[in-house]
Every structure is written in structure tokens, then in C-alpha cells.
Amino acid sequence: MKTYCISQLARLFDLSRSTLLYYDRIGLLIPSDRSEAGYRLYTQRDRDRLAQICTLRNIGVALADIKKMLSSNNAPSVKILKNRLWEIGQQITDLRSQQQSIIRLLKEMTSDVCGPVIDKQMWVKMLQAAGMDEPAMMKWHAEFEFRSPRAHHDFLLSLGISKIEVKDIQSRSRMLIDKCH
């Protein structure tokens, strides 16, 4: 059976040796064996566990949550991942809001165009240029709302539309969905 010493395993995942020592100390990745000299030895199973840990760390899951996920059934894992997804959605919304604020400030401070920013006005003009009238645009919104309400919500916010107007658009979209589906 192939085993890895701590430095080999660390190199495979581009981690520091101290990271693996820390994971051992907190019980997240305990080596399966020790050499006669007392060195940590990791098996393929340990390597696979570290791969899972790294994947979860890369998506921003906290170490305490990773430990829960790897030591339990799927119920806590699903909840943890849903919470992380919600957190990311909030961060994206916050970043889009910051982006819109910076764009407004730049437009106020300079006469330069700040790049091709798609806001509500530009989006409506593009839809109209594509031949869509108001009822067709509402049908488009209804379809988006039907397929992915959260993505629809986030998209509308990304256009700089106020939360009140977004709720109104989504409400009208749901009414149209109820009529059509």
C-alpha cells in the first residue's frame, strides 16, 4: 500500500507542512500510521480525505464545518453547503451594489464613459432592439423567474434596480407564471 510522508502529501496539494500538522492537531486529518521513527504516514484514503478538505476550503467552507461534514451523514453537509451558497449570494449582491456605486461615482467625477456597464436602461434598450415589447419583456422575466427565482433576483439587482422594484418585477412575473403554467 502506497503511503505518503507529510511533506509529500503537502506538496501534492500545494499546502505547507504546518497546515497538515494543524489539521492533525484539530482532528481534521489524522495520519493513518506512523513510521518506526515516529513520522506521520498518510494512506490513499487520507489523501482522498485531504482532497475533499481542499475542495471544501476552496469554496470557503470553514474548517469546523468541514470536520462536521466529513464525520457525519449528508443532512448537516447539505445545510452547510446551502448556507455557504447563500453567503456567496449575499457577497455577490454586496459586490454588485459596490460596483454600481463606484460606477455612479466615476460618472459623476469624470466625463469619461466607465466601460460598457449594463444597467436597467441599457438592458431595456437591448431587449427593445431585439424586437421585444413590454409584454414580451414580462414573458422573459416570467420565464427567468420560473426557472430560477434566485438568479432572476440577483440579475435584476446587478442592473442597479432597487430592491422594491425587483420585488415588484418578481411578483408580476409570478402572476404571469400562474396564468401560463
mmCIF file of the C-alpha atoms, coordinates in Angstrom:
data_MODEL
# 
_entry.id   MODEL 
# 
loop_
_atom_site.group_PDB 
_atom_site.id 
_atom_site.type_symbol 
_atom_site.label_atom_id 
_atom_site.label_alt_id 
_atom_site.label_comp_id 
_atom_site.label_asym_id 
_atom_site.label_entity_id 
_atom_site.label_seq_id 
_atom_site.pdbx_PDB_ins_code 
_atom_site.Cartn_x 
_atom_site.Cartn_y 
_atom_site.Cartn_z 
_atom_site.occupancy 
_atom_site.B_iso_or_equiv 
_atom_site.pdbx_formal_charge 
_atom_site.auth_seq_id 
_atom_site.auth_comp_id 
_atom_site.auth_asym_id 
_atom_site.auth_atom_id 
_atom_site.pdbx_PDB_model_num 
ATOM 1   C CA . MET A 1 1   ? 0.000   0.000  0.000   1.00 0.00 ? 1   MET A CA 1 
ATOM 2   C CA . LYS A 1 2   ? 1.343   3.421  -1.018  1.00 0.00 ? 2   LYS A CA 1 
ATOM 3   C CA . THR A 1 3   ? 1.926   5.858  1.804   1.00 0.00 ? 3   THR A CA 1 
ATOM 4   C CA . TYR A 1 4   ? 2.934   9.496  1.851   1.00 0.00 ? 4   TYR A CA 1 
ATOM 5   C CA . CYS A 1 5   ? 5.064   11.332 4.333   1.00 0.00 ? 5   CYS A CA 1 
ATOM 6   C CA . ILE A 1 6   ? 3.810   14.727 5.457   1.00 0.00 ? 6   ILE A CA 1 
ATOM 7   C CA . SER A 1 7   ? 5.988   16.733 3.058   1.00 0.00 ? 7   SER A CA 1 
ATOM 8   C CA . GLN A 1 8   ? 4.977   14.573 0.068   1.00 0.00 ? 8   GLN A CA 1 
ATOM 9   C CA . LEU A 1 9   ? 1.300   14.985 0.844   1.00 0.00 ? 9   LEU A CA 1 
ATOM 10  C CA . ALA A 1 10  ? 1.681   18.709 1.450   1.00 0.00 ? 10  ALA A CA 1 
ATOM 11  C CA . ARG A 1 11  ? 3.440   19.123 -1.916  1.00 0.00 ? 11  ARG A CA 1 
ATOM 12  C CA . LEU A 1 12  ? 0.698   17.208 -3.749  1.00 0.00 ? 12  LEU A CA 1 
ATOM 13  C CA . PHE A 1 13  ? -1.863  19.758 -2.602  1.00 0.00 ? 13  PHE A CA 1 
ATOM 14  C CA . ASP A 1 14  ? 0.376   22.823 -2.567  1.00 0.00 ? 14  ASP A CA 1 
ATOM 15  C CA . LEU A 1 15  ? -0.012  23.137 1.192   1.00 0.00 ? 15  LEU A CA 1 
ATOM 16  C CA . SER A 1 16  ? 2.517   23.835 3.885   1.00 0.00 ? 16  SER A CA 1 
ATOM 17  C CA . ARG A 1 17  ? 3.680   21.130 6.245   1.00 0.00 ? 17  ARG A CA 1 
ATOM 18  C CA . SER A 1 18  ? 2.389   23.256 9.118   1.00 0.00 ? 18  SER A CA 1 
ATOM 19  C CA . THR A 1 19  ? -1.109  23.180 7.590   1.00 0.00 ? 19  THR A CA 1 
ATOM 20  C CA . LEU A 1 20  ? -1.131  19.390 7.749   1.00 0.00 ? 20  LEU A CA 1 
ATOM 21  C CA . LEU A 1 21  ? 0.219   19.490 11.299  1.00 0.00 ? 21  LEU A CA 1 
ATOM 22  C CA . TYR A 1 22  ? -2.615  21.857 12.199  1.00 0.00 ? 22  TYR A CA 1 
ATOM 23  C CA . TYR A 1 23  ? -5.193  19.591 10.537  1.00 0.00 ? 23  TYR A CA 1 
ATOM 24  C CA . ASP A 1 24  ? -3.808  16.717 12.620  1.00 0.00 ? 24  ASP A CA 1 
ATOM 25  C CA . ARG A 1 25  ? -3.930  18.790 15.823  1.00 0.00 ? 25  ARG A CA 1 
ATOM 26  C CA . ILE A 1 26  ? -7.606  19.715 15.319  1.00 0.00 ? 26  ILE A CA 1 
ATOM 27  C CA . GLY A 1 27  ? -8.563  16.179 14.282  1.00 0.00 ? 27  GLY A CA 1 
ATOM 28  C CA . LEU A 1 28  ? -9.437  17.029 10.697  1.00 0.00 ? 28  LEU A CA 1 
ATOM 29  C CA . LEU A 1 29  ? -6.789  14.850 9.033   1.00 0.00 ? 29  LEU A CA 1 
ATOM 30  C CA . ILE A 1 30  ? -5.144  12.347 11.316  1.00 0.00 ? 30  ILE A CA 1 
ATOM 31  C CA . PRO A 1 31  ? -2.451  10.216 9.667   1.00 0.00 ? 31  PRO A CA 1 
ATOM 32  C CA . SER A 1 32  ? -3.341  6.550  9.451   1.00 0.00 ? 32  SER A CA 1 
ATOM 33  C CA . ASP A 1 33  ? 0.048   5.356  10.586  1.00 0.00 ? 33  ASP A CA 1 
ATOM 34  C CA . ARG A 1 34  ? 3.453   6.290  11.906  1.00 0.00 ? 34  ARG A CA 1 
ATOM 35  C CA . SER A 1 35  ? 6.860   5.093  10.787  1.00 0.00 ? 35  SER A CA 1 
ATOM 36  C CA . GLU A 1 36  ? 9.215   3.339  13.201  1.00 0.00 ? 36  GLU A CA 1 
ATOM 37  C CA . ALA A 1 37  ? 10.871  6.711  13.697  1.00 0.00 ? 37  ALA A CA 1 
ATOM 38  C CA . GLY A 1 38  ? 7.508   8.291  14.574  1.00 0.00 ? 38  GLY A CA 1 
ATOM 39  C CA . TYR A 1 39  ? 6.935   10.159 11.324  1.00 0.00 ? 39  TYR A CA 1 
ATOM 40  C CA . ARG A 1 40  ? 3.369   10.627 10.108  1.00 0.00 ? 40  ARG A CA 1 
ATOM 41  C CA . LEU A 1 41  ? 2.344   8.357  7.253   1.00 0.00 ? 41  LEU A CA 1 
ATOM 42  C CA . TYR A 1 42  ? -0.718  9.013  5.135   1.00 0.00 ? 42  TYR A CA 1 
ATOM 43  C CA . THR A 1 43  ? -2.590  6.439  3.060   1.00 0.00 ? 43  THR A CA 1 
ATOM 44  C CA . GLN A 1 44  ? -4.506  6.832  -0.189  1.00 0.00 ? 44  GLN A CA 1 
ATOM 45  C CA . ARG A 1 45  ? -7.634  7.173  1.931   1.00 0.00 ? 45  ARG A CA 1 
ATOM 46  C CA . ASP A 1 46  ? -6.000  10.064 3.837   1.00 0.00 ? 46  ASP A CA 1 
ATOM 47  C CA . ARG A 1 47  ? -5.009  11.610 0.507   1.00 0.00 ? 47  ARG A CA 1 
ATOM 48  C CA . ASP A 1 48  ? -8.616  11.358 -0.703  1.00 0.00 ? 48  ASP A CA 1 
ATOM 49  C CA . ARG A 1 49  ? -9.841  12.964 2.535   1.00 0.00 ? 49  ARG A CA 1 
ATOM 50  C CA . LEU A 1 50  ? -7.358  15.803 2.075   1.00 0.00 ? 50  LEU A CA 1 
ATOM 51  C CA . ALA A 1 51  ? -8.631  16.280 -1.473  1.00 0.00 ? 51  ALA A CA 1 
ATOM 52  C CA . GLN A 1 52  ? -12.166 16.695 -0.040  1.00 0.00 ? 52  GLN A CA 1 
ATOM 53  C CA . ILE A 1 53  ? -10.863 19.115 2.594   1.00 0.00 ? 53  ILE A CA 1 
ATOM 54  C CA . CYS A 1 54  ? -9.097  21.201 -0.047  1.00 0.00 ? 54  CYS A CA 1 
ATOM 55  C CA . THR A 1 55  ? -12.177 21.283 -2.276  1.00 0.00 ? 55  THR A CA 1 
ATOM 56  C CA . LEU A 1 56  ? -14.327 22.478 0.609   1.00 0.00 ? 56  LEU A CA 1 
ATOM 57  C CA . ARG A 1 57  ? -11.725 25.045 1.717   1.00 0.00 ? 57  ARG A CA 1 
ATOM 58  C CA . ASN A 1 58  ? -11.524 26.373 -1.851  1.00 0.00 ? 58  ASN A CA 1 
ATOM 59  C CA . ILE A 1 59  ? -15.240 27.135 -1.783  1.00 0.00 ? 59  ILE A CA 1 
ATOM 60  C CA . GLY A 1 60  ? -14.885 28.893 1.549   1.00 0.00 ? 60  GLY A CA 1 
ATOM 61  C CA . VAL A 1 61  ? -16.260 26.314 3.970   1.00 0.00 ? 61  VAL A CA 1 
ATOM 62  C CA . ALA A 1 62  ? -14.896 26.823 7.492   1.00 0.00 ? 62  ALA A CA 1 
ATOM 63  C CA . LEU A 1 63  ? -12.681 24.108 8.957   1.00 0.00 ? 63  LEU A CA 1 
ATOM 64  C CA . ALA A 1 64  ? -15.138 23.403 11.784  1.00 0.00 ? 64  ALA A CA 1 
ATOM 65  C CA . ASP A 1 65  ? -17.881 22.853 9.193   1.00 0.00 ? 65  ASP A CA 1 
ATOM 66  C CA . ILE A 1 66  ? -15.615 20.646 7.084   1.00 0.00 ? 66  ILE A CA 1 
ATOM 67  C CA . LYS A 1 67  ? -14.971 18.498 10.134  1.00 0.00 ? 67  LYS A CA 1 
ATOM 68  C CA . LYS A 1 68  ? -18.741 18.154 10.683  1.00 0.00 ? 68  LYS A CA 1 
ATOM 69  C CA . MET A 1 69  ? -19.299 17.336 7.023   1.00 0.00 ? 69  MET A CA 1 
ATOM 70  C CA . LEU A 1 70  ? -16.651 14.631 6.898   1.00 0.00 ? 70  LEU A CA 1 
ATOM 71  C CA . SER A 1 71  ? -17.742 12.971 10.120  1.00 0.00 ? 71  SER A CA 1 
ATOM 72  C CA . SER A 1 72  ? -21.495 12.809 9.597   1.00 0.00 ? 72  SER A CA 1 
ATOM 73  C CA . ASN A 1 73  ? -24.234 11.925 7.174   1.00 0.00 ? 73  ASN A CA 1 
ATOM 74  C CA . ASN A 1 74  ? -25.440 14.170 4.368   1.00 0.00 ? 74  ASN A CA 1 
ATOM 75  C CA . ALA A 1 75  ? -28.018 16.194 6.351   1.00 0.00 ? 75  ALA A CA 1 
ATOM 76  C CA . PRO A 1 76  ? -25.516 18.567 8.011   1.00 0.00 ? 76  PRO A CA 1 
ATOM 77  C CA . SER A 1 77  ? -23.466 18.687 4.805   1.00 0.00 ? 77  SER A CA 1 
ATOM 78  C CA . VAL A 1 78  ? -26.414 19.848 2.738   1.00 0.00 ? 78  VAL A CA 1 
ATOM 79  C CA . LYS A 1 79  ? -27.280 22.507 5.303   1.00 0.00 ? 79  LYS A CA 1 
ATOM 80  C CA . ILE A 1 80  ? -23.664 23.716 5.489   1.00 0.00 ? 80  ILE A CA 1 
ATOM 81  C CA . LEU A 1 81  ? -23.374 23.915 1.687   1.00 0.00 ? 81  LEU A CA 1 
ATOM 82  C CA . LYS A 1 82  ? -26.719 25.694 1.360   1.00 0.00 ? 82  LYS A CA 1 
ATOM 83  C CA . ASN A 1 83  ? -25.597 28.218 3.973   1.00 0.00 ? 83  ASN A CA 1 
ATOM 84  C CA . ARG A 1 84  ? -22.319 28.749 2.118   1.00 0.00 ? 84  ARG A CA 1 
ATOM 85  C CA . LEU A 1 85  ? -24.174 29.208 -1.151  1.00 0.00 ? 85  LEU A CA 1 
ATOM 86  C CA . TRP A 1 86  ? -26.435 31.789 0.496   1.00 0.00 ? 86  TRP A CA 1 
ATOM 87  C CA . GLU A 1 87  ? -23.370 33.598 1.933   1.00 0.00 ? 87  GLU A CA 1 
ATOM 88  C CA . ILE A 1 88  ? -21.768 33.726 -1.501  1.00 0.00 ? 88  ILE A CA 1 
ATOM 89  C CA . GLY A 1 89  ? -25.002 35.069 -2.986  1.00 0.00 ? 89  GLY A CA 1 
ATOM 90  C CA . GLN A 1 90  ? -25.020 37.821 -0.365  1.00 0.00 ? 90  GLN A CA 1 
ATOM 91  C CA . GLN A 1 91  ? -21.387 38.648 -1.117  1.00 0.00 ? 91  GLN A CA 1 
ATOM 92  C CA . ILE A 1 92  ? -22.152 38.831 -4.838  1.00 0.00 ? 92  ILE A CA 1 
ATOM 93  C CA . THR A 1 93  ? -25.115 41.119 -4.174  1.00 0.00 ? 93  THR A CA 1 
ATOM 94  C CA . ASP A 1 94  ? -22.959 43.336 -1.957  1.00 0.00 ? 94  ASP A CA 1 
ATOM 95  C CA . LEU A 1 95  ? -20.183 43.449 -4.565  1.00 0.00 ? 95  LEU A CA 1 
ATOM 96  C CA . ARG A 1 96  ? -22.658 44.322 -7.330  1.00 0.00 ? 96  ARG A CA 1 
ATOM 97  C CA . SER A 1 97  ? -24.023 47.116 -5.186  1.00 0.00 ? 97  SER A CA 1 
ATOM 98  C CA . GLN A 1 98  ? -20.496 48.389 -4.551  1.00 0.00 ? 98  GLN A CA 1 
ATOM 99  C CA . GLN A 1 99  ? -19.775 48.130 -8.273  1.00 0.00 ? 99  GLN A CA 1 
ATOM 100 C CA . GLN A 1 100 ? -22.848 50.202 -9.137  1.00 0.00 ? 100 GLN A CA 1 
ATOM 101 C CA . SER A 1 101 ? -21.897 52.815 -6.523  1.00 0.00 ? 101 SER A CA 1 
ATOM 102 C CA . ILE A 1 102 ? -18.357 53.094 -7.895  1.00 0.00 ? 102 ILE A CA 1 
ATOM 103 C CA . ILE A 1 103 ? -19.684 53.425 -11.430 1.00 0.00 ? 103 ILE A CA 1 
ATOM 104 C CA . ARG A 1 104 ? -22.053 56.221 -10.349 1.00 0.00 ? 104 ARG A CA 1 
ATOM 105 C CA . LEU A 1 105 ? -19.205 57.996 -8.537  1.00 0.00 ? 105 LEU A CA 1 
ATOM 106 C CA . LEU A 1 106 ? -16.895 57.670 -11.534 1.00 0.00 ? 106 LEU A CA 1 
ATOM 107 C CA . LYS A 1 107 ? -19.573 59.024 -13.850 1.00 0.00 ? 107 LYS A CA 1 
ATOM 108 C CA . GLU A 1 108 ? -20.040 61.982 -11.524 1.00 0.00 ? 108 GLU A CA 1 
ATOM 109 C CA . MET A 1 109 ? -16.294 62.602 -11.223 1.00 0.00 ? 109 MET A CA 1 
ATOM 110 C CA . THR A 1 110 ? -15.337 62.204 -14.862 1.00 0.00 ? 110 THR A CA 1 
ATOM 111 C CA . SER A 1 111 ? -16.855 62.805 -18.221 1.00 0.00 ? 111 SER A CA 1 
ATOM 112 C CA . ASP A 1 112 ? -15.370 59.530 -19.427 1.00 0.00 ? 112 ASP A CA 1 
ATOM 113 C CA . VAL A 1 113 ? -17.542 56.523 -20.003 1.00 0.00 ? 113 VAL A CA 1 
ATOM 114 C CA . CYS A 1 114 ? -16.626 53.883 -17.430 1.00 0.00 ? 114 CYS A CA 1 
ATOM 115 C CA . GLY A 1 115 ? -16.766 50.947 -19.769 1.00 0.00 ? 115 GLY A CA 1 
ATOM 116 C CA . PRO A 1 116 ? -19.767 49.064 -21.022 1.00 0.00 ? 116 PRO A CA 1 
ATOM 117 C CA . VAL A 1 117 ? -21.846 48.906 -17.868 1.00 0.00 ? 117 VAL A CA 1 
ATOM 118 C CA . ILE A 1 118 ? -25.119 47.110 -18.272 1.00 0.00 ? 118 ILE A CA 1 
ATOM 119 C CA . ASP A 1 119 ? -27.721 48.822 -16.160 1.00 0.00 ? 119 ASP A CA 1 
ATOM 120 C CA . LYS A 1 120 ? -31.503 48.733 -16.350 1.00 0.00 ? 120 LYS A CA 1 
ATOM 121 C CA . GLN A 1 121 ? -31.661 51.395 -19.052 1.00 0.00 ? 121 GLN A CA 1 
ATOM 122 C CA . MET A 1 122 ? -29.124 49.645 -21.304 1.00 0.00 ? 122 MET A CA 1 
ATOM 123 C CA . TRP A 1 123 ? -30.750 46.239 -20.731 1.00 0.00 ? 123 TRP A CA 1 
ATOM 124 C CA . VAL A 1 124 ? -34.204 47.542 -21.706 1.00 0.00 ? 124 VAL A CA 1 
ATOM 125 C CA . LYS A 1 125 ? -32.753 49.198 -24.823 1.00 0.00 ? 125 LYS A CA 1 
ATOM 126 C CA . MET A 1 126 ? -31.063 45.922 -25.826 1.00 0.00 ? 126 MET A CA 1 
ATOM 127 C CA . LEU A 1 127 ? -34.307 43.974 -25.399 1.00 0.00 ? 127 LEU A CA 1 
ATOM 128 C CA . GLN A 1 128 ? -36.196 46.593 -27.407 1.00 0.00 ? 128 GLN A CA 1 
ATOM 129 C CA . ALA A 1 129 ? -33.528 46.486 -30.128 1.00 0.00 ? 129 ALA A CA 1 
ATOM 130 C CA . ALA A 1 130 ? -34.051 42.728 -30.256 1.00 0.00 ? 130 ALA A CA 1 
ATOM 131 C CA . GLY A 1 131 ? -37.726 43.385 -31.033 1.00 0.00 ? 131 GLY A CA 1 
ATOM 132 C CA . MET A 1 132 ? -39.240 42.844 -27.608 1.00 0.00 ? 132 MET A CA 1 
ATOM 133 C CA . ASP A 1 133 ? -42.146 44.960 -26.472 1.00 0.00 ? 133 ASP A CA 1 
ATOM 134 C CA . GLU A 1 134 ? -43.344 45.322 -22.871 1.00 0.00 ? 134 GLU A CA 1 
ATOM 135 C CA . PRO A 1 135 ? -45.461 42.105 -22.846 1.00 0.00 ? 135 PRO A CA 1 
ATOM 136 C CA . ALA A 1 136 ? -42.566 40.118 -24.357 1.00 0.00 ? 136 ALA A CA 1 
ATOM 137 C CA . MET A 1 137 ? -40.194 41.506 -21.715 1.00 0.00 ? 137 MET A CA 1 
ATOM 138 C CA . MET A 1 138 ? -42.605 40.465 -18.968 1.00 0.00 ? 138 MET A CA 1 
ATOM 139 C CA . LYS A 1 139 ? -42.812 36.995 -20.514 1.00 0.00 ? 139 LYS A CA 1 
ATOM 140 C CA . TRP A 1 140 ? -38.990 36.873 -20.474 1.00 0.00 ? 140 TRP A CA 1 
ATOM 141 C CA . HIS A 1 141 ? -38.994 37.856 -16.786 1.00 0.00 ? 141 HIS A CA 1 
ATOM 142 C CA . ALA A 1 142 ? -41.662 35.253 -16.012 1.00 0.00 ? 142 ALA A CA 1 
ATOM 143 C CA . GLU A 1 143 ? -39.620 32.528 -17.688 1.00 0.00 ? 143 GLU A CA 1 
ATOM 144 C CA . PHE A 1 144 ? -36.489 33.572 -15.782 1.00 0.00 ? 144 PHE A CA 1 
ATOM 145 C CA . GLU A 1 145 ? -38.478 33.661 -12.520 1.00 0.00 ? 145 GLU A CA 1 
ATOM 146 C CA . PHE A 1 146 ? -39.963 30.216 -13.242 1.00 0.00 ? 146 PHE A CA 1 
ATOM 147 C CA . ARG A 1 147 ? -36.576 28.617 -13.953 1.00 0.00 ? 147 ARG A CA 1 
ATOM 148 C CA . SER A 1 148 ? -34.512 30.289 -11.220 1.00 0.00 ? 148 SER A CA 1 
ATOM 149 C CA . PRO A 1 149 ? -36.085 32.870 -8.897  1.00 0.00 ? 149 PRO A CA 1 
ATOM 150 C CA . ARG A 1 150 ? -32.827 33.490 -7.015  1.00 0.00 ? 150 ARG A CA 1 
ATOM 151 C CA . ALA A 1 151 ? -30.796 34.011 -10.185 1.00 0.00 ? 151 ALA A CA 1 
ATOM 152 C CA . HIS A 1 152 ? -33.531 36.291 -11.538 1.00 0.00 ? 152 HIS A CA 1 
ATOM 153 C CA . HIS A 1 153 ? -33.436 38.316 -8.314  1.00 0.00 ? 153 HIS A CA 1 
ATOM 154 C CA . ASP A 1 154 ? -29.646 38.592 -8.404  1.00 0.00 ? 154 ASP A CA 1 
ATOM 155 C CA . PHE A 1 155 ? -29.638 39.539 -12.087 1.00 0.00 ? 155 PHE A CA 1 
ATOM 156 C CA . LEU A 1 156 ? -32.132 42.344 -11.525 1.00 0.00 ? 156 LEU A CA 1 
ATOM 157 C CA . LEU A 1 157 ? -30.073 43.686 -8.621  1.00 0.00 ? 157 LEU A CA 1 
ATOM 158 C CA . SER A 1 158 ? -26.960 43.558 -10.820 1.00 0.00 ? 158 SER A CA 1 
ATOM 159 C CA . LEU A 1 159 ? -28.672 46.006 -13.176 1.00 0.00 ? 159 LEU A CA 1 
ATOM 160 C CA . GLY A 1 160 ? -28.874 48.517 -10.353 1.00 0.00 ? 160 GLY A CA 1 
ATOM 161 C CA . ILE A 1 161 ? -32.610 48.059 -9.887  1.00 0.00 ? 161 ILE A CA 1 
ATOM 162 C CA . SER A 1 162 ? -33.860 48.854 -6.379  1.00 0.00 ? 162 SER A CA 1 
ATOM 163 C CA . LYS A 1 163 ? -34.956 46.010 -4.118  1.00 0.00 ? 163 LYS A CA 1 
ATOM 164 C CA . ILE A 1 164 ? -38.511 47.365 -4.131  1.00 0.00 ? 164 ILE A CA 1 
ATOM 165 C CA . GLU A 1 165 ? -38.674 47.338 -7.927  1.00 0.00 ? 165 GLU A CA 1 
ATOM 166 C CA . VAL A 1 166 ? -37.086 43.877 -8.031  1.00 0.00 ? 166 VAL A CA 1 
ATOM 167 C CA . LYS A 1 167 ? -39.821 42.559 -5.714  1.00 0.00 ? 167 LYS A CA 1 
ATOM 168 C CA . ASP A 1 168 ? -42.443 44.150 -7.954  1.00 0.00 ? 168 ASP A CA 1 
ATOM 169 C CA . ILE A 1 169 ? -40.984 42.605 -11.121 1.00 0.00 ? 169 ILE A CA 1 
ATOM 170 C CA . GLN A 1 170 ? -40.753 39.201 -9.465  1.00 0.00 ? 170 GLN A CA 1 
ATOM 171 C CA . SER A 1 171 ? -44.309 39.476 -8.151  1.00 0.00 ? 171 SER A CA 1 
ATOM 172 C CA . ARG A 1 172 ? -45.668 40.371 -11.582 1.00 0.00 ? 172 ARG A CA 1 
ATOM 173 C CA . SER A 1 173 ? -43.586 37.562 -13.090 1.00 0.00 ? 173 SER A CA 1 
ATOM 174 C CA . ARG A 1 174 ? -45.066 35.021 -10.666 1.00 0.00 ? 174 ARG A CA 1 
ATOM 175 C CA . MET A 1 175 ? -48.576 36.194 -11.526 1.00 0.00 ? 175 MET A CA 1 
ATOM 176 C CA . LEU A 1 176 ? -47.811 35.614 -15.207 1.00 0.00 ? 176 LEU A CA 1 
ATOM 177 C CA . ILE A 1 177 ? -46.343 32.193 -14.380 1.00 0.00 ? 177 ILE A CA 1 
ATOM 178 C CA . ASP A 1 178 ? -49.544 31.233 -12.576 1.00 0.00 ? 178 ASP A CA 1 
ATOM 179 C CA . LYS A 1 179 ? -51.561 32.182 -15.675 1.00 0.00 ? 179 LYS A CA 1 
ATOM 180 C CA . CYS A 1 180 ? -49.307 30.302 -18.123 1.00 0.00 ? 180 CYS A CA 1 
ATOM 181 C CA . HIS A 1 181 ? -48.272 27.193 -16.204 1.00 0.00 ? 181 HIS A CA 1 
# 
